[in-house]
Amino acid sequence: MKLVVVSAGLSVPSSARLLADRLAAAVDRRTPVDIQVVEVRDLAVEIAHTFTNGFPGKALAAAQDAVAGADGLIVVTPVFSASYSGLFKSFFDVLDKDALAGKPVLIAATGGTARHSLVLEHALRPLFSYLRAVVVPTGVYAASEDWGAEGLPERIERAAGELARLMTGLSAAKTDAPDGFQVVPFAHQLAKLSPSGV
């Protein structure tokens, strides 16, 4: 299975990348995955050009393909002005509208203070729900004081376990589905139950 990590940290090294690496390693311990990291910082110019001319550059196109072909995603952003970074959002704005549909996503963020931890629920979760991703229940926020403190490793392990279970479950569902499998709309099923059959 393929796990793509999208890290939007701006510095080198960045706390966002550090958190992303720890989350990816925790997933890999549960189920072996092929990990590919997308550093959004390196794609900033191509993202801007895509907005103005409509065509992604080679590196951005490769990142878009990686995300679309992934079995699961880990996305990590630093917090700016109580939300995700503009560069992080811009990357997801240039993806195909169906690229994340049904895809398991683990959301995570880093910031200077624990007061920004609600960014997970008020910004990241709504964004990925709108993109029709399957967002794991546990998001991971790491404030500056969390590094080396109790609690962060446990949250990382819990979230990674949830993502690994979703990835393996959805992957098995794809392979177990019979050829020609078709989803029947619920309204059609209800119609069969009515006395008139309409």
FENWO-V76734 format. One record per residue. N is the residue number from 1. RES is the residue in one small letter. D_FIRST is the distance of its C-alpha to the first C-alpha in whole Angstrom. Layout:
# FENWO-V76734
n: [N:N]
res: [RES:RES]
d_first: [D_FIRST:D_FIRST]
This chain:
# FENWO-V76734
n: [1:2:3:4:5:6:7:8:9:10:11:12:13:14:15:16:17:18:19:20:21:22:23:24:25:26:27:28:29:30:31:32:33:34:35:36:37:38:39:40:41:42:43:44:45:46:47:48:49:50:51:52:53:54:55:56:57:58:59:60:61:62:63:64:65:66:67:68:69:70:71:72:73:74:75:76:77:78:79:80:81:82:83:84:85:86:87:88:89:90:91:92:93:94:95:96:97:98:99:100:101:102:103:104:105:106:107:108:109:110:111:112:113:114:115:116:117:118:119:120:121:122:123:124:125:126:127:128:129:130:131:132:133:134:135:136:137:138:139:140:141:142:143:144:145:146:147:148:149:150:151:152:153:154:155:156:157:158:159:160:161:162:163:164:165:166:167:168:169:170:171:172:173:174:175:176:177:178:179:180:181:182:183:184:185:186:187:188:189:190:191:192:193:194:195:196:197:198]
res: [m:k:l:v:v:v:s:a:g:l:s:v:p:s:s:a:r:l:l:a:d:r:l:a:a:a:v:d:r:r:t:p:v:d:i:q:v:v:e:v:r:d:l:a:v:e:i:a:h:t:f:t:n:g:f:p:g:k:a:l:a:a:a:q:d:a:v:a:g:a:d:g:l:i:v:v:t:p:v:f:s:a:s:y:s:g:l:f:k:s:f:f:d:v:l:d:k:d:a:l:a:g:k:p:v:l:i:a:a:t:g:g:t:a:r:h:s:l:v:l:e:h:a:l:r:p:l:f:s:y:l:r:a:v:v:v:p:t:g:v:y:a:a:s:e:d:w:g:a:e:g:l:p:e:r:i:e:r:a:a:g:e:l:a:r:l:m:t:g:l:s:a:a:k:t:d:a:p:d:g:f:q:v:v:p:f:a:h:q:l:a:k:l:s:p:s:g:v]
d_first: [0:4:7:10:13:16:19:23:25:28:29:28:27:26:26:23:21:22:21:18:17:18:16:13:14:15:11:10:13:12:9:7:5:6:9:11:14:17:20:22:25:25:25:28:30:28:27:31:32:29:31:34:34:31:29:26:26:24:22:22:21:18:17:17:15:12:13:13:10:8:6:8:11:14:17:20:24:27:30:32:35:34:31:28:29:30:27:24:26:26:23:22:25:24:21:21:23:20:17:16:17:15:13:12:14:16:19:21:24:27:30:34:35:34:36:33:30:31:29:26:28:30:28:24:24:26:25:21:23:25:22:20:17:17:18:17:21:21:21:22:25:27:30:32:34:30:29:30:32:31:29:26:24:24:23:20:19:20:18:15:15:15:12:10:12:12:8:8:12:11:8:11:13:12:13:16:18:20:21:23:22:24:25:28:30:31:35:35:34:37:39:39:41:44:47:47:44:43]
